[in-house]
Amino acid sequence: MATTADIRNGLVINFNHDLFQIVEFQHVKPGKGGAFVRTKLRSLTSGKVLDNTFNAGVTIYPVRVERRKFQYLYKDEAGYNFMDNETFDQINLTDKIVEAADLMKEGQEVEILINAETDTPLTCEMPPFVELEVTYAEPGIRGDTANSPKKKVEVETGATIMVPLFIEQGDKIRVDTRTYDYVERVK
């Protein structure tokens, strides 16, 4: 058991019979009344994000979790298959656990959050940026440079990304996995 003083970003807690990860929090001490903690919680089972306010000093129930590095192997009808980089054990995860799956290519290293008490995977997190090759890009229109125009391209994993007009087929680009935004062209 812990109190609201132990709240930090990334902490996993048992709240309302579900596991939630704290996305962000803010300790508020108003001029009138008692202090409280505003939190934004993301459910690890459904992915829903909710706002909740805890009074200061309230007991919370943290869950012991481990972050392990896995390598993505392949996708089949059962889901996504990963291999533990240390023990070489393989696990299979469903679509709803894997985030940004359409940016993941074979051999990609990911972090999987595992409940240490029950040894079950909770989430699969991609690295913040990935480098992908553009497999299809329509040609950019010359002279159309007002308001920094963008065009859709398809990358090697099948995802569609909006990029500047100068990106061509065969270019390698860096993509932000949290927002699907183009970051830069990679040499």
N, C-alpha and C positions, 0 to 999 in steps of 0.2 A: 504494500500500500504506500501511497505517496500523497502529497497535497498539491494544490495548484501552484505552489512555489517551485515545484519540480517540472512544470510544463516547459517544453522546448519544441522547436520545429523538428518534425520527423518522429517524435515519440508516438508509439502505438499504445492505445488504451482500450480497455474493455468498457464500453459505454452503451447503455440501453440494449444489452444482450447482443452486441455486435462489436467487431473490431474496427476502430477508427484510427487514422493517422492524423496527427496535428499538422496542418498545412501552414498555418500562421496563427500567431496569438498576440494579444496586446494587454498589458497590465494597466488597468485604469483606476486611478484614485481620485474620485470626484471631491469637490469641496464639501459636499453634504452627503452623508450616508457612508456606507462601508465600501471598501475596495472590491473590485471584481476583475475577472479575466475574460476578455472576449476571445473566442477561438473560432477558427474555421477548420472543420473536421471533414475528412474524406473517408467514406466507408470502404473498407478493403474487400467487402463481399459484393457490393453493388456498384461502387464507384461514385455514388452520389456525394455531393458536397453540401454540408449544412453548417449554419452558424449557430454557435451555442455560447451562453454566458455562464461561467462558474463563479460563485461567490468566493472571495479570498479564503483560503484555509480549508476548503472542501476536500474530502478524500477522493482521489482518483485511483484507478486500478491499472497500472501499466502492465503491458504484456512483454515478456522477454522475447526479442527477435534477433535474428542474425542476418547479416548481409553476406551472401556468398557469391563468388564469381562463377558464372557458367558460360559455356560456349553454345551458341545456337547451331544445331545440326541440320534439321530439315523439318518440313511441315507435312503431315499426312492427315487422313480423315479423322484421326483421334485428337489432333491438336498439334502443338509445337513441341518439338523434342530438343532437350538441352542436355549437355554433359557437364558435370561438376569438374572444374579444372584441377582440384586436388585429389579427389577420390575416384574420378572417372565413372561415377555412377550416372545413369541417365534417368531423367524425369520427363514427364509429359504434362504440358500445361494447356488449359483451354483458352479460347479466344478472349474471354472477358478478363483474364488475369494479365495478359500480355499487353503492354502499352506501346503504341506506335509500331505495331507489328508489320505494317506495310513498308517501313523503312529498314527492316532487319534483313540482312543478307547472311548466307551461310558462312559460318566461321566467326560471326560477330560476337564479341564478348559483352555480356549483360550482367546486371546484378539482380539476384532474386532475393527477396525478403522472405525469410522462413521463420515461422513460429517455432521457437526453440522448445517449447513445452510439448507440442503435439507433432513437431517435425513436418508440418504441412506448409507448402508454398503459399504466400499471401499475394505478392505482386512481383512483376518482372519489369525492371526499369532499364531503359536504354541509356547509353552514355549521352551527355548533353548535345554532342555534335557527331554526325557521321559523314563520311565522304562517299559519295555515290557517283557513278558514271551516268551521263545523260544518254538514253538509248533512242529517244525520239524528240525532235525539236523542229517546229515549223520555222521557216526563215523569218527574221525580223524585218520590218518595213523600214527602209532608210528614210530619214527625215522626220520620222514620228518620234520625237524625243521630248515633247512637251509633257510635263507632269510625270516624269520618270515612268514610262509605260512598262508593263510586264507582259510576259507570255507564259503559257502553260507548256511544261516539258514533262516527259515521262522518264523516270530513272530506272536503273537496272532491277530494282525490286518490284516495279509496277506502280509505284506511287506517283501522283501528279503534284508537281511543285510549281509555284509561280516564280519566275526568274526574270532578270533584265533581258533586253532584246539581244545583247551581244553573245549570249550563251548559245553554243552550237551543239549539234549531235557529236558525241565522243568526248566532250569536256567532262572533267571531274569537278563536282561542286561540293561544298560543305553545307549541310542542312541542319538546322536546329530541330531536334527531335521533339521538343516541347511545344513548338508553335508551327512546325512545318515551313518555316521561313528560310529562304535562301540567305546564306551568310556571305560566302565568297567563292571565287573560282580557285581551284587547287591546281598547282603546277605539277 
